[in-house]
Amino acid sequence: QVQLVESGGGLVQAGGSLRLSCAASGRTFNISPMGWFRQAPGKEREFVAAISWGSSRTSYADSLKGRFTISRDNAKKLVLLQMNSLKPEDTAIYYCGATSRYYSYTSTPIELSNYDYWGQGTQVTVSS
């Protein structure tokens, strides 16, 4: 079992930055790829970024490359999402996810169905 708690969301003006944190508990965190997804009102949850459990590989949604950076600290059981140059269309609830399945240390799953555990989410609102 993995428990996840997101934080760091808030209201920011377009062009600003936020850093989201996901605090994890559970023995399997260190061998689980981690992902960030987001869900805007009236839309499905979509992939944002993922990081392998070995931290050597990352994946991003094409539209977010260059603005968002995912990282993790296995010792502290934290996953971070640095978001720069925010746009109003980035407004959403952001969720971090973990998986119970085995993946190689370089895998970065990008599908919603790859993840079994979710936090409660943190709201990000970007004003124009």
Disulfide bonds with the S-S distance in Angstrom:
Cys22-Cys96 1.93
